[in-house]
């Protein structure tokens, strides 16, 4: 992928190049915000480096509600500007990557005595449509009781008065992040995961780079840049402490969890956004034969890298589901998988977690460290544009450099060259036929086209080669697992089995039985392909087993364990 390379085996070469050269900007943080900044900066011609201490998207960017949503909930807080901004950004995200973003009708039921009624729902959705610039085909409609129950028969009938229907956009948050990162690399950025910034470097009091350790090999590197961007999400205050500039506004982390059920136990026909007795809102969303629901919103002070579901979190979401869908009668034994994530919010004194604003802010310290804090998945592109605008102004002031204006509004992300949303269905059909012609099961070819977009041709090429020349270890894996795994290692810097099963495929959340079935064969294949030591293989196996255990087992609040380190 370009001369830089984005294969797991090229990490060392990328880090060595980072250590040799001088960059216009060094971005610390490989979530959606860092990826967006890297893409915008590289496209404008800035010499760009990015380091991430875990895997790309391993923090908040793989642990969200997996919606690129227009911010309807922010109307309750009268955040009109935010609704207008994120609503318009949502359409751009969709057009630039239809393979990772899917429009989905959402039902907003209202019951007697609930937070909403017909009038407030109708007005709220009308204002939302107007502010967010929603296209005609996706605008809200109001439904009577009978139509509401036809759309979703599982809804609580007692006190039901009707519903509003509007469109949200479902996304694969981790794949959105990796596709943005791949596009940044294609345009000249250097990016590497499992590379931790241990120390910030200074020149006459001005920040000039970072000392970075490769967490796979233990080798240190010094990376120099004219500007350093702190896009570390939940860790931005950690970097500000290293910079001795943590003052004024600070982050407050809140935790949200989601539970996953088999559709056989929770056969939701369509996505529902509903209120709970305590006034919070919860999503329940069908996806790929499963239904997931969440989220909680509690202040979090545990291990930032390793948030866990507690029994209390699980009980809250189950109670919310059973309250709105009384016939399903879900219990803890029905939870197939779960995930927990933290939201880095800008702290406002006296406000509860649900009231704290999700808006983003850019701060610059005396040393010149630029920090982007807060924000939302949906607004990543606009946030990135504002950060890079600031960086460009600063580089002009420091060195007289000039760069072109932002163009990301019209740049498809990696895999997004499918003719926009208008061409998406035809693209998928065409690729399903093309894959079948190569001897692949049509449903596999279609699934790959949906997940990988225009990059599916690369998977077809790998499949053709692999079906001819599979080694014994490779042959132990079916083509449906083997080809995405090889692609993930060669094109998506996949280092560990957890990277593959959690962030490159989402399988640990939505196909947990398949992970258990194929984990040993995948580990054996990765070990052979990457030349792991026995200790590395043991460590990565332990790490994946821990994630499988934690997906269904709550943690005691007092005993939050530390994250498994990467070796």
PADREN-750031 format. One record per residue (C-alpha): chain; x, y, z; residue number from 1. Coordinates in steps of 0.2 Angstrom, whole numbers, plus 5000, padded with zeros to 4 digits. Last residue first. Layout:
REM residues N
> A/X/Y/Z/NUM .
...
REM end
This chain:
REM residues 567
> A/5026/4959/5120/567 .
> A/5009/4967/5122/566 .
> A/5003/4970/5139/565 .
> A/4987/4963/5146/564 .
> A/4977/4978/5154/563 .
> A/4976/4980/5172/562 .
> A/4963/4971/5182/561 .
> A/4947/4980/5189/560 .
> A/4945/4973/5207/559 .
> A/4934/4984/5217/558 .
> A/4920/4985/5204/557 .
> A/4919/4966/5202/556 .
> A/4921/4961/5184/555 .
> A/4907/4955/5173/554 .
> A/4909/4939/5163/553 .
> A/4902/4937/5145/552 .
> A/4915/4947/5135/551 .
> A/4927/4946/5149/550 .
> A/4931/4928/5146/549 .
> A/4933/4930/5127/548 .
> A/4944/4945/5130/547 .
> A/4955/4935/5142/546 .
> A/4956/4921/5130/545 .
> A/4963/4933/5117/544 .
> A/4976/4940/5129/543 .
> A/4981/4922/5134/542 .
> A/4983/4917/5116/541 .
> A/4994/4933/5113/540 .
> A/5005/4929/5127/539 .
> A/5008/4911/5123/538 .
> A/5012/4915/5105/537 .
> A/5024/4928/5111/536 .
> A/5032/4916/5123/535 .
> A/5034/4903/5110/534 .
> A/5042/4916/5098/533 .
> A/5033/4923/5084/532 .
> A/5038/4921/5066/531 .
> A/5025/4931/5058/530 .
> A/5017/4919/5046/529 .
> A/5020/4903/5057/528 .
> A/5013/4912/5073/527 .
> A/4999/4920/5063/526 .
> A/4994/4902/5056/525 .
> A/4995/4894/5073/524 .
> A/4985/4908/5081/523 .
> A/4972/4907/5067/522 .
> A/4970/4888/5070/521 .
> A/4969/4890/5088/520 .
> A/4956/4904/5087/519 .
> A/4945/4895/5074/518 .
> A/4930/4888/5084/517 .
> A/4931/4900/5099/516 .
> A/4931/4915/5087/515 .
> A/4916/4907/5077/514 .
> A/4906/4905/5093/513 .
> A/4909/4924/5097/512 .
> A/4902/4929/5080/511 .
> A/4895/4947/5084/510 .
> A/4906/4954/5097/509 .
> A/4922/4943/5095/508 .
> A/4919/4943/5077/507 .
> A/4921/4962/5075/506 .
> A/4931/4959/5059/505 .
> A/4947/4970/5059/504 .
> A/4945/4977/5077/503 .
> A/4940/4962/5088/502 .
> A/4945/4945/5080/501 .
> A/4960/4952/5070/500 .
> A/4967/4964/5083/499 .
> A/4964/4951/5096/498 .
> A/4974/4938/5086/497 .
> A/4989/4950/5087/496 .
> A/4999/4961/5075/495 .
> A/4987/4967/5061/494 .
> A/4995/4980/5051/493 .
> A/4980/4982/5039/492 .
> A/4986/4977/5022/491 .
> A/4997/4962/5024/490 .
> A/4991/4956/5041/489 .
> A/4972/4960/5038/488 .
> A/4973/4953/5020/487 .
> A/4980/4937/5027/486 .
> A/4967/4936/5040/485 .
> A/4953/4941/5028/484 .
> A/4958/4927/5016/483 .
> A/4960/4913/5029/482 .
> A/4943/4915/5038/481 .
> A/4931/4914/5024/480 .
> A/4944/4902/5015/479 .
> A/4942/4889/5028/478 .
> A/4957/4888/5040/477 .
> A/4967/4871/5042/476 .
> A/4972/4874/5024/475 .
> A/4983/4888/5030/474 .
> A/4993/4877/5042/473 .
> A/4995/4864/5028/472 .
> A/5001/4877/5016/471 .
> A/4988/4884/5003/470 .
> A/4995/4886/4986/469 .
> A/4980/4886/4973/468 .
> A/4966/4891/4984/467 .
> A/4978/4904/4992/466 .
> A/4982/4913/4976/465 .
> A/4964/4914/4970/464 .
> A/4959/4920/4988/463 .
> A/4973/4933/4989/462 .
> A/4967/4940/4972/461 .
> A/4949/4940/4978/460 .
> A/4954/4949/4994/459 .
> A/4963/4962/4983/458 .
> A/4947/4964/4973/457 .
> A/4937/4967/4989/456 .
> A/4947/4983/4992/455 .
> A/4932/4992/4983/454 .
> A/4921/4989/4998/453 .
> A/4929/4979/5012/452 .
> A/4915/4974/5023/451 .
> A/4900/4974/5010/450 .
> A/4911/4967/4996/449 .
> A/4918/4953/5008/448 .
> A/4900/4948/5013/447 .
> A/4895/4947/4994/446 .
> A/4910/4936/4990/445 .
> A/4906/4925/5005/444 .
> A/4887/4924/5000/443 .
> A/4892/4919/4982/442 .
> A/4903/4905/4988/441 .
> A/4920/4907/4980/440 .
> A/4924/4898/4964/439 .
> A/4932/4913/4955/438 .
> A/4916/4916/4945/437 .
> A/4907/4917/4962/436 .
> A/4918/4931/4967/435 .
> A/4914/4941/4951/434 .
> A/4895/4938/4954/433 .
> A/4896/4944/4972/432 .
> A/4907/4959/4966/431 .
> A/4893/4965/4953/430 .
> A/4880/4964/4966/429 .
> A/4890/4974/4979/428 .
> A/4894/4987/4966/427 .
> A/4876/4989/4960/426 .
> A/4870/4991/4978/425 .
> A/4883/5005/4981/424 .
> A/4882/5015/4966/423 .
> A/4870/5029/4973/422 .
> A/4880/5028/4990/421 .
> A/4896/5034/4981/420 .
> A/4902/5026/4965/419 .
> A/4911/5012/4974/418 .
> A/4928/5020/4978/417 .
> A/4926/5019/4997/416 .
> A/4938/5004/5001/415 .
> A/4951/5016/5008/414 .
> A/4942/5033/5012/413 .
> A/4933/5042/4998/412 .
> A/4939/5060/4997/411 .
> A/4926/5074/4994/410 .
> A/4924/5082/5011/409 .
> A/4943/5078/5014/408 .
> A/4949/5092/5003/407 .
> A/4956/5104/5016/406 .
> A/4966/5119/5008/405 .
> A/4983/5117/5000/404 .
> A/4999/5120/5010/403 .
> A/5011/5134/5014/402 .
> A/5027/5134/5024/401 .
> A/5034/5150/5031/400 .
> A/5044/5141/5044/399 .
> A/5036/5145/5061/398 .
> A/5021/5156/5056/397 .
> A/5017/5145/5041/396 .
> A/5019/5130/5051/395 .
> A/5007/5137/5064/394 .
> A/4994/5142/5051/393 .
> A/4995/5124/5044/392 .
> A/4993/5116/5061/391 .
> A/4978/5126/5065/390 .
> A/4970/5121/5048/389 .
> A/4975/5104/5052/388 .
> A/4966/5104/5069/387 .
> A/4950/5112/5061/386 .
> A/4950/5099/5047/385 .
> A/4952/5085/5059/384 .
> A/4937/5090/5069/383 .
> A/4927/5091/5053/382 .
> A/4932/5074/5048/381 .
> A/4929/5066/5066/380 .
> A/4912/5073/5068/379 .
> A/4902/5057/5068/378 .
> A/4914/5048/5080/377 .
> A/4911/5062/5093/376 .
> A/4921/5076/5101/375 .
> A/4931/5078/5117/374 .
> A/4949/5084/5116/373 .
> A/4961/5089/5102/372 .
> A/4978/5095/5110/371 .
> A/4991/5105/5101/370 .
> A/5008/5105/5110/369 .
> A/5016/5122/5107/368 .
> A/5027/5122/5123/367 .
> A/5015/5135/5130/366 .
> A/5000/5123/5127/365 .
> A/4988/5124/5113/364 .
> A/4970/5118/5116/363 .
> A/4957/5112/5103/362 .
> A/4939/5108/5109/361 .
> A/4926/5095/5105/360 .
> A/4908/5095/5109/359 .
> A/4901/5080/5118/358 .
> A/4894/5091/5132/357 .
> A/4891/5084/5150/356 .
> A/4873/5081/5153/355 .
> A/4873/5062/5153/354 .
> A/4888/5062/5164/353 .
> A/4880/5073/5177/352 .
> A/4885/5092/5177/351 .
> A/4891/5102/5193/350 .
> A/4908/5107/5185/349 .
> A/4910/5104/5167/348 .
> A/4923/5091/5162/347 .
> A/4927/5089/5143/346 .
> A/4922/5071/5139/345 .
> A/4933/5057/5135/344 .
> A/4920/5042/5132/343 .
> A/4925/5025/5139/342 .
> A/4921/5009/5131/341 .
> A/4914/4992/5137/340 .
> A/4910/4977/5125/339 .
> A/4898/4963/5127/338 .
> A/4895/4945/5121/337 .
> A/4882/4931/5121/336 .
> A/4871/4938/5134/335 .
> A/4856/4926/5135/334 .
> A/4862/4918/5152/333 .
> A/4861/4935/5160/332 .
> A/4842/4935/5157/331 .
> A/4831/4941/5143/330 .
> A/4812/4941/5146/329 .
> A/4808/4943/5127/328 .
> A/4789/4947/5130/327 .
> A/4792/4963/5140/326 .
> A/4801/4973/5126/325 .
> A/4803/4991/5133/324 .
> A/4805/4985/5152/323 .
> A/4814/4970/5147/322 .
> A/4827/4980/5137/321 .
> A/4829/4993/5151/320 .
> A/4831/4979/5164/319 .
> A/4844/4970/5154/318 .
> A/4854/4987/5151/317 .
> A/4854/4991/5170/316 .
> A/4858/4973/5175/315 .
> A/4873/4972/5164/314 .
> A/4880/4988/5171/313 .
> A/4877/4982/5189/312 .
> A/4886/4966/5185/311 .
> A/4901/4976/5179/310 .
> A/4907/4977/5161/309 .
> A/4925/4981/5159/308 .
> A/4936/4996/5154/307 .
> A/4954/4991/5150/306 .
> A/4965/5004/5143/305 .
> A/4958/5018/5154/304 .
> A/4960/5007/5170/303 .
> A/4947/5013/5182/302 .
> A/4940/5030/5186/301 .
> A/4924/5030/5176/300 .
> A/4909/5041/5178/299 .
> A/4893/5031/5172/298 .
> A/4884/5032/5156/297 .
> A/4876/5015/5151/296 .
> A/4872/5010/5133/295 .
> A/4866/5000/5126/294 .
> A/4858/4986/5115/293 .
> A/4864/4973/5103/292 .
> A/4854/4961/5092/291 .
> A/4862/4947/5082/290 .
> A/4859/4939/5065/289 .
> A/4870/4952/5056/288 .
> A/4865/4967/5066/287 .
> A/4848/4972/5075/286 .
> A/4849/4988/5085/285 .
> A/4843/4992/5103/284 .
> A/4847/5010/5108/283 .
> A/4845/5017/5125/282 .
> A/4840/5034/5131/281 .
> A/4841/5040/5149/280 .
> A/4826/5047/5159/279 .
> A/4828/5036/5174/278 .
> A/4813/5026/5168/277 .
> A/4821/5022/5152/276 .
> A/4819/5031/5135/275 .
> A/4819/5022/5118/274 .
> A/4829/5021/5102/273 .
> A/4823/5006/5092/272 .
> A/4832/4997/5077/271 .
> A/4821/4986/5067/270 .
> A/4814/4968/5067/269 .
> A/4821/4964/5084/268 .
> A/4821/4945/5087/267 .
> A/4829/4945/5104/266 .
> A/4832/4926/5108/265 .
> A/4833/4920/5090/264 .
> A/4842/4936/5086/263 .
> A/4857/4931/5097/262 .
> A/4861/4943/5110/261 .
> A/4874/4957/5112/260 .
> A/4876/4968/5127/259 .
> A/4883/4986/5126/258 .
> A/4893/4996/5139/257 .
> A/4896/5014/5142/256 .
> A/4909/5022/5153/255 .
> A/4912/5040/5157/254 .
> A/4929/5049/5157/253 .
> A/4930/5067/5163/252 .
> A/4944/5077/5154/251 .
> A/4951/5093/5160/250 .
> A/4948/5111/5158/249 .
> A/4960/5123/5166/248 .
> A/4977/5115/5168/247 .
> A/4987/5100/5162/246 .
> A/5002/5109/5154/245 .
> A/5017/5100/5161/244 .
> A/5020/5092/5144/243 .
> A/5020/5074/5152/242 .
> A/5004/5080/5161/241 .
> A/4996/5085/5145/240 .
> A/5001/5068/5138/239 .
> A/4991/5060/5152/238 .
> A/4977/5073/5150/237 .
> A/4975/5067/5132/236 .
> A/4974/5049/5137/235 .
> A/4955/5046/5135/234 .
> A/4957/5052/5116/233 .
> A/4976/5052/5112/232 .
> A/4974/5065/5099/231 .
> A/4989/5076/5105/230 .
> A/4997/5084/5090/229 .
> A/5015/5087/5089/228 .
> A/5022/5101/5078/227 .
> A/5039/5104/5070/226 .
> A/5043/5085/5071/225 .
> A/5056/5073/5078/224 .
> A/5053/5055/5081/223 .
> A/5066/5047/5094/222 .
> A/5065/5028/5093/221 .
> A/5066/5014/5107/220 .
> A/5066/4995/5104/219 .
> A/5055/4984/5115/218 .
> A/5051/4973/5101/217 .
> A/5032/4972/5101/216 .
> A/5030/4988/5112/215 .
> A/5040/4998/5100/214 .
> A/5045/5013/5112/213 .
> A/5043/5031/5107/212 .
> A/5053/5046/5112/211 .
> A/5043/5061/5106/210 .
> A/5044/5076/5095/209 .
> A/5049/5095/5095/208 .
> A/5040/5103/5109/207 .
> A/5047/5121/5112/206 .
> A/5057/5124/5128/205 .
> A/5073/5127/5119/204 .
> A/5071/5111/5109/203 .
> A/5059/5098/5118/202 .
> A/5055/5080/5117/201 .
> A/5040/5071/5125/200 .
> A/5042/5055/5134/199 .
> A/5035/5037/5133/198 .
> A/5026/5039/5117/197 .
> A/5020/5021/5114/196 .
> A/5021/5011/5098/195 .
> A/5009/4997/5097/194 .
> A/5002/5003/5080/193 .
> A/5012/5012/5066/192 .
> A/5007/5026/5054/191 .
> A/5018/5035/5041/190 .
> A/5007/5047/5030/189 .
> A/5010/5047/5011/188 .
> A/4993/5048/5003/187 .
> A/4991/5029/5004/186 .
> A/4995/5030/5022/185 .
> A/4981/5042/5025/184 .
> A/4969/5031/5015/183 .
> A/4974/5016/5026/182 .
> A/4971/5026/5042/181 .
> A/4953/5031/5036/180 .
> A/4950/5013/5032/179 .
> A/4956/5008/5049/178 .
> A/4945/5020/5058/177 .
> A/4929/5016/5049/176 .
> A/4934/4997/5052/175 .
> A/4934/5001/5071/174 .
> A/4918/5010/5070/173 .
> A/4908/4998/5060/172 .
> A/4894/5009/5056/171 .
> A/4875/5011/5058/170 .
> A/4868/5028/5051/169 .
> A/4852/5034/5059/168 .
> A/4835/5038/5050/167 .
> A/4819/5043/5058/166 .
> A/4803/5035/5063/165 .
> A/4792/5043/5077/164 .
> A/4781/5033/5087/163 .
> A/4763/5029/5094/162 .
> A/4754/5030/5110/161 .
> A/4759/5015/5119/160 .
> A/4753/5014/5137/159 .
> A/4754/4995/5138/158 .
> A/4759/4988/5121/157 .
> A/4778/4986/5126/156 .
> A/4787/4984/5109/155 .
> A/4790/4966/5103/154 .
> A/4779/4969/5087/153 .
> A/4791/4981/5079/152 .
> A/4786/4989/5063/151 .
> A/4768/4982/5064/150 .
> A/4768/4988/5082/149 .
> A/4771/5006/5076/148 .
> A/4759/5004/5062/147 .
> A/4745/5000/5075/146 .
> A/4750/5013/5087/145 .
> A/4751/5027/5075/144 .
> A/4767/5032/5066/143 .
> A/4775/5049/5063/142 .
> A/4787/5051/5049/141 .
> A/4804/5058/5049/140 .
> A/4815/5062/5034/139 .
> A/4826/5050/5026/138 .
> A/4819/5051/5008/137 .
> A/4819/5070/5008/136 .
> A/4838/5071/5013/135 .
> A/4842/5077/5031/134 .
> A/4850/5094/5032/133 .
> A/4854/5091/5051/132 .
> A/4845/5106/5057/131 .
> A/4829/5104/5047/130 .
> A/4828/5085/5050/129 .
> A/4832/5088/5069/128 .
> A/4819/5102/5070/127 .
> A/4806/5090/5063/126 .
> A/4812/5076/5074/125 .
> A/4810/5086/5089/124 .
> A/4793/5094/5084/123 .
> A/4786/5076/5080/122 .
> A/4793/5069/5096/121 .
> A/4787/5083/5107/120 .
> A/4770/5083/5100/119 .
> A/4767/5064/5100/118 .
> A/4774/5062/5118/117 .
> A/4791/5060/5125/116 .
> A/4799/5057/5142/115 .
> A/4787/5043/5146/114 .
> A/4770/5045/5156/113 .
> A/4760/5037/5142/112 .
> A/4772/5029/5130/111 .
> A/4782/5035/5115/110 .
> A/4791/5025/5103/109 .
> A/4807/5031/5093/108 .
> A/4809/5019/5079/107 .
> A/4826/5020/5069/106 .
> A/4827/5017/5050/105 .
> A/4845/5012/5045/104 .
> A/4857/5021/5034/103 .
> A/4873/5010/5032/102 .
> A/4891/5015/5035/101 .
> A/4907/5005/5033/100 .
> A/4905/5000/5014/99 .
> A/4897/5017/5010/98 .
> A/4913/5026/5014/97 .
> A/4915/5043/5007/96 .
> A/4896/5046/5004/95 .
> A/4892/5040/5022/94 .
> A/4905/5051/5031/93 .
> A/4899/5066/5021/92 .
> A/4881/5062/5026/91 .
> A/4886/5061/5044/90 .
> A/4895/5078/5043/89 .
> A/4879/5087/5039/88 .
> A/4870/5079/5055/87 .
> A/4886/5082/5065/86 .
> A/4886/5101/5062/85 .
> A/4867/5105/5063/84 .
> A/4865/5094/5079/83 .
> A/4881/5102/5087/82 .
> A/4874/5120/5083/81 .
> A/4858/5116/5091/80 .
> A/4864/5110/5107/79 .
> A/4848/5113/5116/78 .
> A/4852/5100/5129/77 .
> A/4837/5089/5123/76 .
> A/4842/5093/5105/75 .
> A/4858/5084/5109/74 .
> A/4849/5067/5109/73 .
> A/4846/5069/5091/72 .
> A/4865/5069/5087/71 .
> A/4865/5065/5069/70 .
> A/4872/5047/5071/69 .
> A/4887/5038/5064/68 .
> A/4882/5023/5075/67 .
> A/4893/5010/5082/66 .
> A/4887/5012/5100/65 .
> A/4905/5015/5103/64 .
> A/4919/5003/5108/63 .
> A/4931/5002/5093/62 .
> A/4935/5021/5092/61 .
> A/4935/5022/5111/60 .
> A/4952/5013/5113/59 .
> A/4958/5000/5102/58 .
> A/4955/5010/5086/57 .
> A/4972/5007/5080/56 .
> A/4981/4994/5091/55 .
> A/4989/5000/5107/54 .
> A/5002/5014/5109/53 .
> A/4997/5023/5093/52 .
> A/5010/5033/5083/51 .
> A/5007/5044/5068/50 .
> A/5019/5053/5056/49 .
> A/5015/5066/5043/48 .
> A/5025/5076/5031/47 .
> A/5011/5089/5026/46 .
> A/5005/5089/5008/45 .
> A/4987/5093/5010/44 .
> A/4982/5075/5008/43 .
> A/4994/5070/5022/42 .
> A/4987/5082/5034/41 .
> A/4969/5077/5030/40 .
> A/4972/5059/5031/39 .
> A/4983/5060/5047/38 .
> A/4970/5071/5056/37 .
> A/4956/5059/5052/36 .
> A/4967/5044/5058/35 .
> A/4971/5054/5074/34 .
> A/4952/5057/5077/33 .
> A/4947/5040/5073/32 .
> A/4959/5032/5085/31 .
> A/4977/5031/5082/30 .
> A/4984/5043/5095/29 .
> A/5000/5054/5095/28 .
> A/5001/5063/5079/27 .
> A/5018/5070/5074/26 .
> A/5018/5084/5062/25 .
> A/5029/5093/5049/24 .
> A/5041/5078/5050/23 .
> A/5060/5075/5052/22 .
> A/5067/5059/5046/21 .
> A/5078/5045/5053/20 .
> A/5067/5039/5068/19 .
> A/5051/5039/5057/18 .
> A/5061/5028/5044/17 .
> A/5065/5016/5058/16 .
> A/5048/5015/5064/15 .
> A/5041/5011/5046/14 .
> A/5054/4998/5044/13 .
> A/5050/4990/5061/12 .
> A/5031/4990/5057/11 .
> A/5034/4982/5039/10 .
> A/5029/4964/5045/9 .
> A/5012/4970/5051/8 .
> A/5009/4977/5033/7 .
> A/5005/4995/5030/6 .
> A/5018/5000/5018/5 .
> A/5027/5016/5016/4 .
> A/5029/5015/4997/3 .
> A/5011/5014/4994/2 .
> A/5000/5000/5000/1 .
REM end
